[in-house]
Amino acid sequence: EKPFECSECNYKGANKSNLTAHMRTHTGEKPFQCSVCNYKVAEKRNLLVHMRTHTGEKPFECCECNYKTTKKGHLTVHLRTHTGERSFRCSDCNYKSAEKRCLIVHMRTHTGEKPYECSECNYKGAKKSTLIVHMRTHTGEKPFECSECNYKGAKKSNLIAHMQTHTGEKPFQCSECNYRTTAKGNLTVHMRTH
């Protein structure tokens, strides 16, 4: 029985405290604040999960490997890497994913939706991560630093390519001749000579 009803929607709660917590979804109230940073949240249990980012506590452990995480849901998703389960399927193509959020992002390749907008220019991205990388063109932030020299890059892939100048590795090889290079773009340009 759930006698406590919300006056704003059709939610019903088993007790008054559940209804009080639910009402914060309507009011936007976030009474639980982190003592370490500015993070605020509507429910105490979410604050307890957040605190693990500061303490480093990872109570959910995989029984198959050494993976540990702060959230039970993350462990559930991780376990699918061992079982091979990919239950989220695209209705437009053969794409399958172990995570619902990955399917949502994938669907944007079909819909063309780009919900992440730059506040500085007209750039739009399908993923939050690509917007974060794009924003570095405005801020000049280059968080990926070389351990061998003073090189800094805006993208991890840039640092990986740069590190090959130190290691001498040239992973991109021409299928027509002996040409090898550190960058895929260089190989594309080279292939035009054939």
C-alpha positions as CSV (number, residue, x, y, z in Angstrom):
1,E,0.0,0.0,0.0
2,K,1.3,3.5,-0.9
3,P,-1.0,6.1,0.7
4,F,1.3,9.1,0.3
5,E,0.4,10.8,-3.0
6,C,2.2,13.6,-4.8
7,S,0.1,16.7,-5.5
8,E,2.1,17.5,-8.7
9,C,2.2,14.1,-10.4
10,N,0.9,10.5,-10.0
11,Y,3.7,9.4,-7.7
12,K,2.7,7.4,-4.6
13,G,5.0,6.6,-1.7
14,A,4.9,4.0,1.1
15,N,5.8,6.6,3.7
16,K,6.1,10.3,4.3
17,S,9.9,10.5,4.0
18,N,9.7,8.9,0.5
19,L,7.2,11.5,-0.5
20,T,9.3,14.3,1.0
21,A,12.3,13.1,-1.0
22,H,10.2,12.8,-4.2
23,M,8.9,16.4,-3.8
24,R,12.4,17.6,-4.3
25,T,12.2,16.5,-8.0
26,H,9.5,19.2,-8.4
27,T,11.1,22.0,-6.1
28,G,14.7,21.4,-7.2
29,E,15.7,21.6,-3.5
30,K,19.1,20.0,-2.8
31,P,19.6,20.0,1.0
32,F,22.5,17.5,1.1
33,Q,25.9,19.2,0.4
34,C,29.3,17.6,0.2
35,S,31.7,18.8,2.9
36,V,34.7,18.6,0.5
37,C,33.4,20.3,-2.7
38,N,30.3,22.2,-3.9
39,Y,28.3,19.1,-4.9
40,K,24.7,19.2,-3.7
41,V,22.0,16.6,-4.1
42,A,18.3,16.0,-3.2
43,E,18.8,12.5,-1.6
44,K,21.2,11.6,1.2
45,R,22.0,8.2,-0.4
46,N,23.3,10.0,-3.5
47,L,25.6,12.1,-1.3
48,L,27.0,8.9,0.3
49,V,27.8,7.5,-3.2
50,H,29.4,10.9,-4.2
51,M,31.6,10.9,-1.1
52,R,33.4,7.8,-2.6
53,T,34.9,10.1,-5.2
54,H,36.8,11.8,-2.4
55,T,37.5,8.7,-0.2
56,G,38.5,6.4,-3.0
57,E,36.2,3.7,-1.6
58,K,35.1,1.2,-4.2
59,P,32.9,-1.3,-2.4
60,F,31.6,-3.2,-5.5
61,E,34.1,-5.7,-6.8
62,C,34.0,-8.0,-9.8
63,C,34.4,-11.7,-9.0
64,E,36.0,-12.4,-12.4
65,C,38.8,-9.8,-12.4
66,N,40.2,-7.0,-10.2
67,Y,37.7,-4.4,-11.3
68,K,36.3,-2.3,-8.5
69,T,33.7,0.6,-8.6
70,T,31.8,3.1,-6.5
71,K,28.4,2.1,-7.9
72,K,26.5,-1.2,-8.1
73,G,25.1,-0.2,-11.5
74,H,28.6,0.2,-12.9
75,L,29.5,-3.3,-11.7
76,T,26.4,-4.7,-13.4
77,V,27.4,-3.1,-16.7
78,H,31.0,-4.3,-16.2
79,L,29.9,-7.9,-15.6
80,R,28.5,-7.9,-19.2
81,T,32.1,-7.7,-20.5
82,H,32.7,-11.2,-19.1
83,T,29.3,-12.7,-20.2
84,G,29.3,-10.9,-23.6
85,E,25.7,-9.9,-23.0
86,R,24.7,-6.9,-25.2
87,S,21.0,-6.6,-24.6
88,F,20.5,-3.0,-25.9
89,R,19.9,-3.3,-29.7
90,C,19.5,-0.6,-32.3
91,S,16.2,-0.7,-34.2
92,D,17.7,0.8,-37.3
93,C,20.9,-1.3,-37.7
94,N,22.9,-4.2,-36.2
95,Y,24.4,-2.2,-33.4
96,K,24.3,-3.8,-29.9
97,S,25.5,-2.5,-26.6
98,A,25.9,-3.7,-23.0
99,E,24.9,-0.2,-21.9
100,K,21.7,1.7,-22.5
101,R,23.5,5.1,-22.5
102,C,25.8,3.8,-25.4
103,L,22.7,2.9,-27.4
104,I,21.2,6.4,-26.8
105,V,24.4,8.0,-28.1
106,H,24.5,5.6,-31.0
107,M,20.9,6.4,-32.0
108,R,22.1,10.0,-32.6
109,T,24.0,8.7,-35.7
110,H,20.6,7.9,-37.2
111,T,18.7,10.9,-35.9
112,G,21.4,13.5,-36.4
113,E,20.6,14.8,-32.9
114,K,23.5,16.9,-31.4
115,P,22.3,18.0,-27.9
116,Y,25.6,19.3,-26.6
117,E,26.1,22.9,-27.7
118,C,29.2,25.1,-27.3
119,S,28.5,28.3,-25.4
120,E,31.2,30.1,-27.4
121,C,30.5,29.2,-31.0
122,N,27.9,27.3,-33.1
123,Y,29.6,23.9,-32.5
124,K,27.2,21.0,-31.6
125,G,28.1,17.5,-30.6
126,A,26.4,14.2,-30.2
127,K,28.5,13.3,-27.1
128,K,29.4,15.3,-24.0
129,S,33.0,14.1,-24.3
130,T,33.4,15.6,-27.8
131,L,32.1,18.9,-26.4
132,I,34.6,18.8,-23.6
133,V,37.4,18.3,-26.1
134,H,36.0,21.0,-28.4
135,M,35.9,23.5,-25.5
136,R,39.7,23.3,-25.2
137,T,39.9,25.1,-28.5
138,H,38.4,28.1,-26.7
139,T,40.1,27.7,-23.3
140,G,43.5,26.6,-24.6
141,E,43.6,23.8,-22.0
142,K,46.0,21.0,-22.9
143,P,45.8,18.4,-20.1
144,F,47.7,15.6,-21.8
145,E,51.4,16.1,-21.0
146,C,54.4,14.2,-22.4
147,S,56.7,12.6,-19.7
148,E,59.7,12.9,-22.0
149,C,59.5,16.6,-23.1
150,N,57.4,19.8,-22.6
151,Y,54.7,18.8,-25.2
152,K,51.1,19.2,-24.1
153,G,48.0,18.1,-26.1
154,A,44.3,18.9,-26.0
155,K,43.4,15.2,-26.9
156,K,44.8,11.9,-25.6
157,S,45.1,10.7,-29.2
158,N,47.5,13.7,-29.9
159,L,49.7,12.7,-27.0
160,I,49.8,9.1,-28.2
161,A,50.8,10.2,-31.6
162,H,53.4,12.5,-30.1
163,M,54.9,9.8,-28.0
164,Q,55.8,7.9,-31.2
165,T,58.3,10.6,-31.9
166,H,60.2,9.4,-28.8
167,T,59.7,5.7,-29.3
168,G,60.2,5.7,-33.1
169,E,57.0,3.6,-33.5
170,K,55.3,4.0,-36.9
171,P,52.1,1.9,-36.8
172,F,50.6,3.1,-40.1
173,Q,52.0,1.2,-43.0
174,C,51.3,1.6,-46.7
175,S,49.9,-1.6,-48.4
176,E,51.6,-0.7,-51.7
177,C,55.1,0.1,-50.6
178,N,57.4,0.2,-47.5
179,Y,56.3,3.7,-46.4
180,R,55.5,3.9,-42.6
181,T,54.3,6.8,-40.5
182,T,53.2,7.8,-37.0
183,A,50.0,9.4,-38.1
184,K,47.0,8.0,-40.0
185,G,46.5,11.4,-41.8
186,N,50.0,11.2,-43.2
187,L,49.3,7.7,-44.6
188,T,46.1,9.0,-46.2
189,V,48.1,11.8,-48.0
190,H,50.8,9.3,-49.0
191,M,48.2,6.8,-50.5
192,R,47.3,9.5,-53.1
193,T,50.8,9.0,-54.6
194,H,49.8,5.5,-55.7
